[in-house]
Amino acid sequence: MKGVMLVGGEGTRLRPLTCNIPKPMVPIANRPFLEVMIGQLKAHGIDEIILCMGYLPDKIRSYFGDGREFGVRLTYVVEASPLGTSGAVKNVEQLLDDTCFIFNADIITDLDLTAMLRSHRERGAKVTIALTPVEDPTSYGVVETAADGRVRRFIEKPAPGEATTNLINAGTYVLEPEVLSLVPPGVFHMFERGLFPDLLQRGDPMFGYPSRCYWIDIGTPQRYLTVHRDLLGGQVAMALPGAKLGDGIWAEEGVRIDPTAQITGPVVLGRGCVIGGQARVTGPTVLGANCEVGAEATVEGAVVWRNARIGQRVVIRSSAVGEGVCLAEGAWLTGGVVVGDGACIGADNRLEHGARIWPGKTLEPGTLTF
Ligand code: GTP
């Protein structure tokens, strides 16, 4: 079965983590998000995957190659300029000959794709849209359906009280390729504001597929941290990398932990991590490969990408740290701070309140204190 993945977006809301890599390559517990997703698709028999690309396509292509190593066949199509969601699928129309799945590639979910496909076929739908309930639908695309599941109305970012449901478009669709004849070629075009309203107007059979599965989009730093909290907390059925060292502690090969360090799960320690004396690493935390945590440092509720150097007495809480970042002695990161790849935070800086440091930046010692 074929699946089309939309991987062309710039991931602007997740910057600076997406300055050097596209959102689908952002690591989830030390594996690129897309690798996690490909594994899930394969489990549901989707083994021919077309990637609609735009932003930094080579970062994806060089990692996955033809897909064989990951048990799937990958086809890459790069857009000269962004075509939007339905525009991107129109662009690969010639590769689609049968019912297929379309995926936004920034969602972690355990949606039952097999059951969704069955429902699509049983109802004779042209399009089936996965729906998920959210507490506050005002920043999403709400989809109202009739009792039989047929889509009745789309409301983009409804005002409070405007929508009669909290079910939103979950970014996964089953599609009959013939509907792409309604999409103009070579222009920017979106499912939510273009193709779906057109289908609704024509009265074509378009159904919602609501489910209470786990669902989150990883599109902002805050949600990126939440995904890790949920994943390490066991709310998502996904294997964690490495061997289980103890209660909630997963370590890949070559990890060295000083006997006086205190590790409190759930924690994932990437290959070759070194944890210094009296350091405290507290879950939910993920350290990428070859991270060094200095003596008496505290890392808690954090996601740290590979090759980070965390100095003595550094504190990282509820924050995300990019690849090869250097945090000098006594630096302090709390409250949703995001540090881009290769940045250097000098000693005794205090970063708080969601501060974002761009890749490669250097903060001289003691520049920021509160
Ligand atoms: P933001 O810039 O933070 O909004 O992120 P984004 O544009 O990367 O993601 P958004 O949530 O807006 O888009 C949903 C999905 O569609 C993501 O998987 C994007 O990669 C993808 N996408 C968005 N625009 C395009 C496009 O023009 N072409 C392709 N091929 N994919 C797109």
Residues whose N, C-alpha, C, O or C-beta is under 5 A from the ligand:
A	BS01	GTP	L6 V7 G8 G9 E10 G11 T12 R13 L14 C52 M53 G54 P82 L83 G84 T85 A88 N104 A105 D106 G219
